[in-house]
Amino acid sequence: MTLKVALEALAADAVVWDDVSSTLGGARDSAVGLTVSEAQMSWAADVTGLLQTYESIRSKTQTLLGDGATQTSTMAEGLRQVKATYEGSDQAAVERLSSAWAPKDR
């Protein structure tokens, strides 16, 4: 695999992780609106603890989706940073080595 192909793969992978992050963020936003009240379930939901259990699960799901969105976004940014580092290193090497083959004035 050439450096160019590897850099393209890093950029493409970053886009995939951005898409995953966006999807998880959308799911998190949907979970925010899934709260229910006793009136929406039944009078027994509060008495039996179902309402509290449901809210605990909904809240935990919202948190996990949000954390997933953050982590996958961080992964995408990390891939972009790796790509930029390789590009910078490659350019620096070109500049360093170009003088080795340049004719010297005498």
Buried (B, 14 or more C-beta within 10 A) or exposed (E): EEEEEEBEEBEEBBEEBBEBBEBBBEBBEEBEEEEEEEEEBEEEBBEEEBBEEBEEEBBEBBEBBBEBBBBBBEBBBEBBEBBEEBEEEEEEEEEEEEEEEEEEEE
